[in-house]
Amino acid sequence: MSVTALGDLEVMRLSAMVVNQMIDRQPSFARELSQVLEMRRRAIQAAMDSVD
């Protein structure tokens, strides 16, 4: 499966260690990241459901 971006984007690759450090410094980061991932998961699922 591949995707095509609709516009310019910037990608950052973070190690698990860096993410854990960010969470330790700012616990709300984990909640915000979780919310973004869940929204994206739902959008992907909706798109896949519409193809079937």
Legacy VTK file of the C-alpha trace (Angstrom):
# vtk DataFile Version 3.0
C-alpha trace
ASCII
DATASET POLYDATA
POINTS 52 float
0.000 0.000 0.000
1.249 3.494 -0.726
-0.026 6.997 -0.171
0.357 10.324 -1.909
0.471 13.579 0.028
-1.933 16.290 -1.073
0.580 18.977 -0.169
4.026 19.571 1.230
4.829 17.854 4.491
7.699 17.318 6.854
8.470 13.913 8.323
10.374 13.374 11.528
11.589 10.000 12.706
11.862 9.811 16.493
13.398 6.968 18.452
11.433 5.378 21.269
13.956 6.846 23.708
13.271 10.395 22.499
9.500 9.898 22.657
9.792 8.534 26.191
11.899 11.540 27.209
9.271 13.879 25.765
6.541 12.086 27.715
8.610 12.257 30.923
9.088 16.017 30.468
5.519 16.732 29.415
3.005 13.975 30.287
0.264 15.709 28.290
2.286 14.898 25.160
1.269 11.227 25.493
-2.418 12.149 25.617
-2.147 14.503 22.650
-0.213 11.952 20.610
-2.758 9.278 21.465
-5.618 11.519 20.313
-3.921 12.282 16.992
-3.175 8.619 16.356
-6.764 7.632 17.137
-8.160 10.281 14.766
-5.857 9.042 12.019
-6.775 5.417 12.716
-10.464 6.233 12.408
-9.910 8.183 9.180
-7.967 5.296 7.663
-10.631 2.818 8.719
-13.394 4.998 7.224
-11.459 5.281 3.957
-10.918 1.535 3.830
-14.580 0.861 4.590
-15.662 3.134 1.744
-13.527 1.154 -0.728
-15.134 -2.198 0.169
LINES 1 53
52 0 1 2 3 4 5 6 7 8 9 10 11 12 13 14 15 16 17 18 19 20 21 22 23 24 25 26 27 28 29 30 31 32 33 34 35 36 37 38 39 40 41 42 43 44 45 46 47 48 49 50 51
